[in-house]
């Protein structure tokens, strides 16, 4: 599991541009997901921790969590 607020504080500490860190903060704190299982899609629900996975949404996760 990833504590997003710990991650965001590390971004600020690493001198990431404020606008980029703020965008990521908003993006990760307002995420909703659905689960696709046997061609059935669930309703959207909020997630509060973890790294993003999937075809395109998980691109930043390995970079941010290293």
N, C-alpha and C positions, 0 to 999 in steps of 0.2 A: 504494500500500500504506500501511497505517496501522500504526505501531508502538504497540500497545496500552499498553505501559508508559509511553511518552512521553505518551500521551493521559491516562492515569490521574494521572500526576504533575501535568499541567496542571490537572486537576479539583481536586486537593488545593491547588494554588497559588491557584486562583480561589475558594477558600473554599466550595466545594460541600460541603453537609453530609456528614460522614464516612460516615454510613450509606448515603447514595445513592451516593457514590463507591465504597464497598466492594461494594455490590450490583452495580454496573456492572462492577467489576473481576472479580468472580466470574462474572458472566454471560458476559462476553466471553472469559475465559480457559478456560471449560469448554464452549464451543459446539461442536456437531456439526451437520453439514448433510448433505443428500442432494440429488442432482440429478435433476430430472424432464426426460426427453428422449424425445419421441415416445411419450408415455403410459407410459414405463418409468421406474420410480424406482430409483435406485442405492441401495446400502447406505450407512449413515451413516459419515461420516468426520470427523475433527477438522480445523479450520482454525486457523491461528496468526496470520494478519494479514488486512488488508482490511476493508472496511465491509460491514455486512449489507445484503442486498438481498432483495426479495420483497414479498409483499402486505402483511404486517403487521410482520415482524421488523425491517425497516429504518427504522422511524419515527424512532429516535433518531440514526441515523448522520449526517444532515445537520447536526443541532444540535451533536453532539459534535465534528464535524470542521471547524467554522468558526472 
